[in-house]
Amino acid sequence: MAKENQTKKSPHPRIFVTQPVSEQALKRLRAAARVTLFADASRIIPKRTLITQVRKADILFCLLHDKIDRDVVTANPKLRLIAAQSITPSNIDVAAATERRIPVTVTAPLTTEATADLTFGLMIAVARRMLEGDRLARAGKFPGSQSAHLMGSYVWGKTLGLIGGGGLIGKAVARRAHGFSMRVLYWTPRRKPEHEEREAGLTFVPLDELLRESDFVSLHSPLNAETRHQIGARELRLMKKTAFLINTARGAVVDEAALLRALQNKQIAGAGLDVFEYEPKVDKALRKMPNVVLTPHLGSATPEVREAMAAIVVDNILAFLGGHKLPNCVNPQVFAL
């Protein structure tokens, strides 16, 4: 159910926020507008509820997981702004918004270190079988401190391959990997200058070579037409049987059906996944696999990051309401239409 907060000044403009965000951000919004909030942080707002609330709003403050499709965009002819708490508008129909002269704003790339932390955490958790051990201990079972029952894999000194890894997050993961004396390979369609490679401790190799040599393959590609199913049956066959696939990028970068087959056929040792092809749905077969560590898209889930992201969304909204140049706008052409 939505919870409404109204300032004493004016009931307008009306802002709808799709899930609880930073209290400081909400306080700033309430000082300037009437704010309505979907108060349940445990689930994504149902589409029907979202459309109902958008029909009553002038501005939509949405999060990365919200699917702002054409139905949502066109639900209210008076919708003036879509302000997303995400780095890219990957779940927003920007074309539909542009047709209706609705600007769409995003945030700066603030998730680098938090996502790199999670990436490395998934690597360690799946390689050392930590979740299996946790479940065993909670069940009151203790096979012995030198038992072979949960024998895992080394992370120290192994080879890490970063696909699309020349960007901020890939370099942040590489910094962590060097602390584990790992050899770090990377591949991207546009190779970085040599001085950048040296500074980041990255070795460029062709994609197939990276897949063959890496003990951990970590994905950092943006999702677009070229990278959808970038990792499919062919690529998984090239990986070592002892290798692990880690994905904290976007779910559809991996052909999830092909990954399931590779795991079931023991073509690879396991996977650590924070993102899924059909989010928020997670395949039942994946959920049953002990050699897969799953997290529900937690890359940016730290108070520091979420506070900073929400502050930027509010900056964008207040700039719009104040008639100022709109920062972080992905479709500035709407102002020329």
C-alpha positions as CSV (number, residue, x, y, z in Angstrom):
1,M,0.0,0.0,0.0
2,A,1.2,3.5,-0.8
3,K,1.9,5.9,2.1
4,E,1.4,9.6,1.5
5,N,3.4,12.5,2.8
6,Q,2.3,16.1,2.2
7,T,4.0,19.3,3.0
8,K,2.1,22.2,4.6
9,K,3.0,24.5,1.7
10,S,1.4,23.2,-1.5
11,P,0.0,19.8,-2.6
12,H,1.8,20.2,-5.9
13,P,3.9,18.9,-7.6
14,R,3.1,15.3,-6.9
15,I,6.1,12.9,-6.7
16,F,5.6,9.1,-6.5
17,V,8.6,7.0,-5.2
18,T,8.4,3.3,-6.0
19,Q,10.2,2.0,-2.8
20,P,11.7,3.4,0.4
21,V,14.9,5.4,-0.3
22,S,17.2,7.5,1.8
23,E,15.3,9.4,4.5
24,Q,17.5,12.5,3.9
25,A,16.5,12.4,0.2
26,L,12.8,12.0,1.1
27,K,13.1,14.9,3.5
28,R,14.4,17.2,0.8
29,L,11.6,16.1,-1.6
30,R,8.9,16.7,1.0
31,A,10.1,20.2,1.5
32,A,9.4,20.9,-2.2
33,A,6.5,18.6,-3.1
34,R,3.8,16.2,-2.1
35,V,5.5,12.8,-1.9
36,T,3.7,9.4,-2.1
37,L,5.7,6.3,-1.3
38,F,5.3,2.6,-1.9
39,A,6.4,1.6,1.5
40,D,7.3,-2.1,1.1
41,A,11.0,-2.5,0.5
42,S,10.7,-6.3,0.5
43,R,9.2,-6.5,-3.0
44,I,9.0,-4.8,-6.4
45,I,5.9,-2.7,-6.8
46,P,3.3,-4.6,-8.8
47,K,2.7,-3.1,-12.2
48,R,-1.0,-2.4,-11.6
49,T,-0.1,-0.4,-8.5
50,L,2.6,1.4,-10.2
51,I,0.3,2.5,-13.1
52,T,-2.3,3.6,-10.6
53,Q,0.2,5.8,-8.7
54,V,1.7,7.2,-11.9
55,R,-1.7,8.4,-13.0
56,K,-1.7,10.6,-9.9
57,A,1.9,11.8,-10.2
58,D,3.7,14.7,-11.9
59,I,7.1,13.1,-11.3
60,L,8.1,9.4,-11.1
61,F,11.1,8.6,-8.8
62,C,11.9,5.0,-9.8
63,L,14.5,2.4,-9.0
64,L,16.6,0.2,-11.2
65,H,14.4,-2.9,-10.8
66,D,11.2,-1.1,-11.8
67,K,10.1,-1.8,-15.3
68,I,9.0,1.5,-16.7
69,D,7.6,0.3,-20.0
70,R,5.3,2.0,-22.5
71,D,2.2,1.1,-20.4
72,V,3.7,3.0,-17.4
73,V,5.1,5.9,-19.4
74,T,1.8,6.5,-21.2
75,A,-0.5,6.0,-18.1
76,N,-0.5,9.7,-17.3
77,P,-0.6,12.4,-20.0
78,K,0.6,14.9,-17.4
79,L,3.6,13.0,-16.3
80,R,6.5,15.5,-16.4
81,L,9.7,13.7,-15.4
82,I,11.0,10.2,-14.9
83,A,13.9,10.3,-12.4
84,A,15.6,6.9,-12.0
85,Q,17.9,5.9,-9.2
86,S,20.1,3.9,-11.6
87,I,23.2,4.5,-13.6
88,T,21.6,3.5,-16.9
89,P,17.9,3.6,-18.0
90,S,18.0,-0.1,-18.9
91,N,14.5,-0.8,-17.6
92,I,12.9,2.4,-18.9
93,D,11.3,2.8,-22.4
94,V,13.2,6.0,-23.1
95,A,11.8,6.1,-26.7
96,A,8.3,6.1,-25.3
97,A,9.2,8.9,-22.9
98,T,10.9,10.9,-25.6
99,E,7.8,10.7,-27.8
100,R,5.8,12.2,-25.0
101,R,8.5,14.9,-24.2
102,I,9.2,13.4,-20.8
103,P,12.8,13.8,-19.7
104,V,14.5,10.8,-18.1
105,T,17.3,11.2,-15.7
106,V,19.8,8.8,-14.1
107,T,22.6,9.0,-11.6
108,A,26.4,9.1,-11.8
109,P,28.4,5.8,-11.7
110,L,28.7,5.5,-8.0
111,T,28.4,1.7,-7.5
112,T,32.0,0.8,-8.5
113,E,33.5,-0.2,-5.2
114,A,30.4,-1.8,-3.8
115,T,29.9,-3.9,-6.8
116,A,33.5,-4.9,-6.9
117,D,33.2,-6.0,-3.2
118,L,30.2,-8.2,-4.1
119,T,32.0,-9.6,-7.1
120,F,34.9,-10.7,-5.0
121,G,32.6,-12.0,-2.3
122,L,30.8,-14.2,-4.8
123,M,34.1,-15.6,-6.0
124,I,35.2,-16.5,-2.5
125,A,31.8,-17.8,-1.4
126,V,31.3,-20.2,-4.4
127,A,34.9,-21.3,-4.6
128,R,35.2,-22.1,-0.9
129,R,31.6,-23.5,-0.7
130,M,30.8,-21.1,2.2
131,L,27.0,-21.2,1.8
132,E,27.0,-25.0,1.8
133,G,29.1,-24.9,5.0
134,D,26.7,-22.4,6.5
135,R,23.7,-24.6,5.9
136,L,25.5,-27.6,7.2
137,A,26.5,-25.8,10.4
138,R,23.0,-24.5,11.0
139,A,21.6,-28.0,10.6
140,G,23.9,-29.0,13.5
141,K,26.3,-31.1,11.3
142,F,30.1,-30.8,11.6
143,P,32.0,-33.2,9.4
144,G,35.3,-32.3,10.9
145,S,37.9,-29.6,10.5
146,Q,39.9,-31.6,8.1
147,S,37.1,-33.5,6.4
148,A,37.0,-33.7,2.6
149,H,33.3,-33.3,2.6
150,L,33.3,-29.6,1.5
151,M,36.6,-29.5,-0.3
152,G,36.7,-26.1,-2.2
153,S,38.9,-24.3,-4.6
154,Y,41.7,-21.8,-4.1
155,V,41.2,-18.2,-5.0
156,W,44.8,-17.1,-4.0
157,G,47.1,-17.2,-7.0
158,K,44.5,-18.2,-9.6
159,T,43.7,-16.5,-12.9
160,L,40.8,-14.1,-13.1
161,G,39.4,-13.1,-16.5
162,L,37.4,-9.9,-16.7
163,I,35.0,-9.7,-19.7
164,G,34.2,-6.1,-20.5
165,G,36.6,-5.5,-17.7
166,G,38.4,-2.3,-18.7
167,G,35.9,0.0,-17.0
168,L,35.6,1.2,-13.5
169,I,34.2,-1.9,-11.9
170,G,36.5,-4.2,-13.7
171,K,39.5,-2.2,-12.6
172,A,38.2,-2.2,-9.0
173,V,37.9,-6.0,-9.1
174,A,41.4,-6.2,-10.5
175,R,42.7,-4.2,-7.5
176,R,41.2,-6.7,-5.1
177,A,42.5,-9.6,-7.2
178,H,46.1,-8.3,-7.0
179,G,45.8,-8.5,-3.2
180,F,45.2,-12.3,-3.7
181,S,48.2,-12.6,-6.0
182,M,45.9,-13.3,-8.9
183,R,46.8,-13.0,-12.6
184,V,44.3,-10.7,-14.2
185,L,43.3,-11.0,-17.8
186,Y,40.7,-8.9,-19.5
187,W,38.9,-8.6,-22.8
188,T,36.8,-5.8,-24.2
189,P,35.8,-4.9,-27.7
190,R,37.9,-1.7,-27.4
191,R,41.2,-2.3,-25.9
192,K,42.5,0.2,-23.3
193,P,45.7,2.2,-23.9
194,E,48.8,0.4,-22.7
195,H,49.5,2.9,-19.8
196,E,46.0,2.1,-18.4
197,E,46.6,-1.6,-18.6
198,R,49.9,-1.2,-16.7
199,E,48.4,1.0,-14.1
200,A,45.5,-1.4,-13.5
201,G,47.6,-4.6,-13.8
202,L,45.5,-5.9,-16.6
203,T,46.7,-8.2,-19.5
204,F,44.6,-8.0,-22.7
205,V,43.9,-11.3,-24.4
206,P,41.4,-12.4,-27.0
207,L,38.1,-13.6,-25.6
208,D,38.5,-17.3,-26.3
209,E,41.9,-17.3,-24.7
210,L,40.5,-15.6,-21.6
211,L,37.8,-18.2,-21.4
212,R,40.3,-21.1,-21.7
213,E,42.8,-19.8,-19.2
214,S,40.7,-18.3,-16.4
215,D,39.8,-20.0,-13.2
216,F,37.2,-17.3,-12.6
217,V,35.4,-15.5,-15.4
218,S,33.8,-12.3,-14.2
219,L,31.3,-10.3,-16.3
220,H,31.3,-6.5,-16.5
221,S,29.7,-5.8,-19.9
222,P,26.9,-3.3,-20.3
223,L,23.7,-4.9,-21.6
224,N,22.9,-3.9,-25.2
225,A,22.1,-5.7,-28.5
226,E,25.7,-6.8,-28.9
227,T,26.2,-8.2,-25.4
228,R,22.9,-10.0,-25.0
229,H,23.8,-13.7,-24.5
230,Q,27.5,-12.7,-24.8
231,I,28.2,-15.9,-22.8
232,G,26.4,-18.8,-24.3
233,A,26.9,-22.5,-24.9
234,R,30.0,-22.0,-27.0
235,E,31.7,-19.7,-24.5
236,L,30.9,-22.0,-21.6
237,R,32.4,-25.0,-23.4
238,L,35.6,-23.1,-23.7
239,M,35.9,-22.6,-19.9
240,K,37.8,-25.0,-17.7
241,K,35.8,-27.7,-15.9
242,T,37.3,-26.3,-12.7
243,A,36.3,-22.7,-13.5
244,F,33.6,-20.5,-12.0
245,L,31.4,-17.9,-13.7
246,I,30.7,-14.7,-11.8
247,N,28.0,-12.2,-13.0
248,T,27.3,-8.9,-11.3
249,A,26.7,-7.0,-14.6
250,R,23.3,-7.8,-16.2
251,G,21.5,-11.1,-16.2
252,A,20.9,-11.2,-20.0
253,V,24.6,-11.0,-20.7
254,V,24.4,-14.7,-20.0
255,D,22.2,-17.2,-21.8
256,E,20.8,-18.6,-18.6
257,A,19.5,-21.8,-20.3
258,A,23.0,-22.6,-21.6
259,L,24.4,-21.9,-18.2
260,L,22.0,-24.3,-16.6
261,R,23.0,-27.0,-19.0
262,A,26.7,-26.3,-18.4
263,L,26.3,-26.6,-14.7
264,Q,24.1,-29.7,-14.9
265,N,26.6,-31.4,-17.2
266,K,29.6,-30.3,-15.0
267,Q,31.2,-28.3,-17.8
268,I,32.1,-25.7,-15.3
269,A,32.6,-25.9,-11.5
270,G,30.0,-23.4,-10.4
271,A,28.7,-19.8,-10.6
272,G,28.2,-16.8,-8.4
273,L,25.2,-14.7,-9.7
274,D,23.9,-11.4,-8.5
275,V,21.8,-10.8,-11.7
276,F,19.4,-13.0,-13.7
277,E,18.1,-13.0,-17.2
278,Y,14.4,-12.8,-16.1
279,E,14.6,-10.7,-13.0
280,P,13.0,-10.8,-10.6
281,K,12.4,-14.5,-11.4
282,V,15.2,-16.8,-10.5
283,D,15.1,-20.2,-12.3
284,K,14.0,-23.0,-10.0
285,A,16.9,-25.3,-11.2
286,L,19.4,-22.6,-10.3
287,R,18.0,-22.2,-6.9
288,K,18.5,-26.0,-6.2
289,M,22.1,-26.1,-7.2
290,P,24.6,-26.3,-4.3
291,N,27.5,-25.0,-6.5
292,V,25.7,-21.8,-7.3
293,V,25.7,-18.8,-5.0
294,L,22.7,-16.4,-5.6
295,T,22.2,-12.9,-4.4
296,P,19.2,-10.7,-5.4
297,H,21.0,-7.9,-7.3
298,L,22.8,-6.5,-4.3
299,G,25.6,-4.7,-6.2
300,S,24.8,-1.2,-4.9
301,A,23.3,-2.3,-1.6
302,T,25.3,-0.3,0.9
303,P,24.0,2.8,2.8
304,E,26.8,5.0,1.5
305,V,26.0,4.2,-2.2
306,R,22.2,4.3,-1.9
307,E,22.4,7.7,0.0
308,A,24.6,9.2,-2.7
309,M,22.4,7.8,-5.5
310,A,19.2,9.1,-3.9
311,A,20.8,12.5,-3.4
312,I,21.5,12.8,-7.1
313,V,17.9,11.8,-8.0
314,V,16.7,14.6,-5.7
315,D,19.2,17.0,-7.3
316,N,17.8,16.1,-10.7
317,I,14.2,16.6,-9.6
318,L,14.8,19.9,-7.8
319,A,16.7,21.2,-10.8
320,F,13.7,20.3,-13.0
321,L,11.3,22.0,-10.7
322,G,13.4,25.0,-10.4
323,G,13.6,25.4,-14.2
324,H,17.4,24.8,-14.3
325,K,19.4,22.8,-16.8
326,L,18.6,19.2,-16.1
327,P,21.7,17.2,-15.0
328,N,22.1,13.5,-15.9
329,C,19.4,13.6,-18.6
330,V,19.6,10.7,-21.1
331,N,17.2,12.3,-23.6
332,P,17.9,16.1,-23.7
333,Q,16.3,16.3,-27.1
334,V,12.9,16.5,-25.4
335,F,13.6,20.1,-24.6
336,A,14.0,20.9,-28.4
337,L,10.8,19.1,-29.4
